[in-house]
Amino acid sequence: MILIADSGSTKTDWRLLLPEDKISQATTVGFNPNYQTAAAIQTELAENLLPQLGAHQPTQIYFYGAGCSTEAKCSLVASAISAVFPNSQVQVMSDVVAAARGTCGHTAGIACILGTGSNSCLYDGQTITAQMPCLGFTLGNEGSGSYLGKKLLNLYLNKELPPDLQAAFQKQYPQSQAEILQRIYNEPFPNRYIASFAPFLQGWQRHPFAAEMLHQSFVDFFRLTVCKYAAYETLPTHFVGSIAFYYADILRKAAKSLNIQVGRVLQSPIAGLALYHQEKSKF
């Protein structure tokens, strides 16, 4: 049995590939080795994943995760998983590999993540051949939930939003400035918290100010990532993540303005990953 995980900073989707092409699924919180210890990840897996799997014990585990961009970070996550599944072979890879395999499969393309954070790569159908640096939510993450949330909070706290948006934002998020700053600077997972404000824009996509903010955020992402890859105007560019999924219309318009051909736009790559590993296991 093969267990597959697609883990963002907020949520992890799990798929267990069973005999006769049957699939079982589970969900846990997201994991990120930039903000969690191996012990914390191990505890979460033992307490919340194991009960969902029941008696099933995977022989192979493929974990694709946010923050798993270096050997040290991958090893940290692998040690936590191995402690919970001591009889399983464990491979840990970055979430951008998940995006590539889950959207491109075995064909060439550009794969992008636009969720809590953002990332991208150039994929030849088998391996990642180029990747722009992922600078995290402090220095980068253009187009992501944390990027949009940071912009919204900055404008709101400085009273720079249009009056109707300012009032609506305050009604939806009545926290004081002190409470917001406490959560950002003194509590765990500031990226998750900042990104939690991005859904505000969902109900205001047709508002000129909100639409322009979304459009420009996506243009920022394209110019700093996708446009740096060779043949970006001819290869399809695929997307995974909640931001790409819920703001797909504006995303497509921003892409078109830069001659980028949008392919698949998925909320999660997990279905594509399950298919990828099903096909691979048959060879």
N, C-alpha and C positions, 0 to 999 in steps of 0.2 A: 504493500500500500504506500502511496505517495501523498505526503502532506505539503501543501503549497500555501504560502502566506504572502499577501501584499499589504505591507504596513506603512501607513503614513504617520504623521505626528499625532493625528487625532484618532484614527480607527485602523484596525487590522482585519482584513477579510481572509478567511481560511477556507480551503477546499481540500477535502480528503478524497483521493481517487481510489475507488474500491473496485473489486473484480467485476467483470461484465460491464465495464464502462459506467458504473454507477458512481454518483458523486454525493458526498455529504458536505455540509457547510457549517461554519461557525463564525462568530464575530467576537473580538475583544477590543480593548482600548489600543491605541497606537503605541508603538515603541520607537524610541530614538536614543541611540547610545550617546548622543551629545548631551543628553539631559538625564539619563537614567543609568544606574549601576547594573551590573550583571545580576546582583542579588534581587534588585527590584523587579527586573524583567522575569527572573525565575519564579518569584512569588506570584506574579500576575498570571503566568502561564499555568502554574500548578493549581491556583485557586479558581481560575475562570476558563481556561481552555480545556484542561483535562476532563472536567465534568461534561463538557459538550461533546467530546469524542467518545465517551463511554468506554467500551471494551476494546475499541480499535487502537492498535499500536502501529504507527507507520514505520516502514523500514527505511524510507528516504524522506528527508525534509528539505524543501527549497524555500528559504526565507528571503524575500526581497523587501528591503526596508529603507526608509528615510534615514539619513545620517550614516548609512553603511557605505561610506565612500573611501575608507582606508582599510588596510589590512588589520590595524589595531581595533578599529570599531567593529569590523566584521567578526573578529575573534572574540570580542566581548559578548556580542549577541550569540555567537555559536556556543560559547561556554555555558550561557544561561539555558539555551535550548537543550544542549546535551545533558545537562544536569537533570532535566525533567524527562528527557527521552534518551536514556543511556544506551539503548540498543539500536538507535537510528543513525544513519549516515546524514550529516548535516552540512548543507552548503548555504552560506549567507552572501547575498549580493545586493547591490544598490537598487533603489526603487526605479532608477532610470533604466536599468536592465529589464525590469518588469514592464515598464512602459513600452520599450522596444519590442520585446517578445509578445506582449499582450496585444499590441496594435499592428505591428508589422508582420508578425509571424516569421515566415522564412523569406520575406521579400524586403528589398531595400526601401528606406524611407527615413524621415526625421521624426523622432518621437519626443513628445513634450509632456511635462507634468505641470498642471496648474491647479493646485489644491491649497492646502495650508501653506506650502512652499512651492517653489517652481524649479524646474530643471529641464534639460534637453540633451539630445545626442543625435549623432549621425550613425545610421545602422545599415550594414550592407546585406542583411538577411541572415547573417550568422553571428557577427560580432559588432561591437561598437567601435567605429573607426575614428571618431572625433567627438569631443565633448567640451563645451565651454564651461568655465569654472562655475561651480555653485557656491555663492558667497554667503548663503544663509540670510535670515530675515533682518539682520542688522545692516549688512552691506549690499544685499541683493534681493533675490526673490521677486523680481519685477513680475507683475501680472498675477501674483498669487493672492490668497486670502489675507495673509499677513501684510502684504504690501498695500492692498486696498484698505484693510483695517487701520493700518498706520496712517494712511492719508486721511481717512475719515476722522480719526481721533484728533489728528493735528488740526484739521479745519474746524471741527466741532468745538474743541477746547479753546481755540483762538477766535471762536464766533465768526468764522469765515464762510460757513455754509449759507446758502440762500435761506431766507426766513422760514419757508415751508419745510425744508429739509432739516433745519436746525431744530424746529419744534417737534417734528416727527421723530428725530433721533433721540431727543431728550425724553420723549414719552416712551419710546421703546427701550431705552437704556438709561434709567433714572439714577444710575450711580453718580456719586459726586466725583469731582476731579481727584480728590485725595484717595478715594477708593480705587479709581482707575490706575493711578500712579503706583499705589501699593501693590496691586496685582501685577503690574508690568515689571517693577523694579525689585520686588522683594519676595515674590512667590514663584513656585516652579512653573515651567512651561509657558513663558510669556508669549511665545509664538502662537500657541493654541488660543490663548486669551485674546490677543490682538486680532487674530483671524476670525474670531467669533463675532466680530462686528461687521464683517463683509456681507453676511446675508441681508443686512439692512437694505442694500442696493437692489436686491431682487425685486422688491415691490415698486421700485422707482426707476426701472430701466429705461422707461420712456421719458423721464424727466431730462431735459436738455443738459443740466449740470451733471447729473449722475451718469448719463450716457457718455458724455465727453470724458468723465473721469475713467470710466471703464475702458473706453476706446483708447485713451492715451496710455493707460497702464499696459494694455496688450501691445500697443505699438512699442513701448519701452522694452517689453520682453522680446519682441521680434527683432528689434534693431540690435540688441545686445547678445542675442543667442542665435536664433534661426538664420538671420541674414549673414551670419559669419560662416555658415557651412557651405561647402562647394555644392553647386547645382541645387541650391535651395528653391530656385524658381521652377525647377522641373520635377523634383521629387515630391511625393505627397508628404504633407506634414500632419501627423496624427497627435491626438491629445487625450490625456486621461486626467481625472480630477474634478472635484465638485465645481470649482470656479469655471473651468472650461465648459462643463456640462450645462450649468445653469445660465451662463451668459454666452451661449454658443452663437447666437445671432450677431451680437456685437463683436465677438471674437472673429467670426468669418468676415465681417466688414473690414475690421482692422487688418486682417491678413490680405484681403483682396487689394487694399490700398498699397500694399508692398509686394504685390505679385506672388504671394504665397498661396499654394494650392492646399486647402484643408481637406484632409481625408477623414478618418474616423475620429469622432469626439465621444469618448466614453466616460462615464462617471468613475468606473473602476476597471483596471485591466485584468481582474481576477478570472473572468470567463475565458478571455483569450489565453491567459497563462495555463488554465486547466487544459484547454485544447492543445496548446503547445506541448505540454508534458505528456498528455495522452498519446499524441502522435509520435513524440520522441521515444516513448517507452515501447512502442511497437516495432522499432527498427532493431 
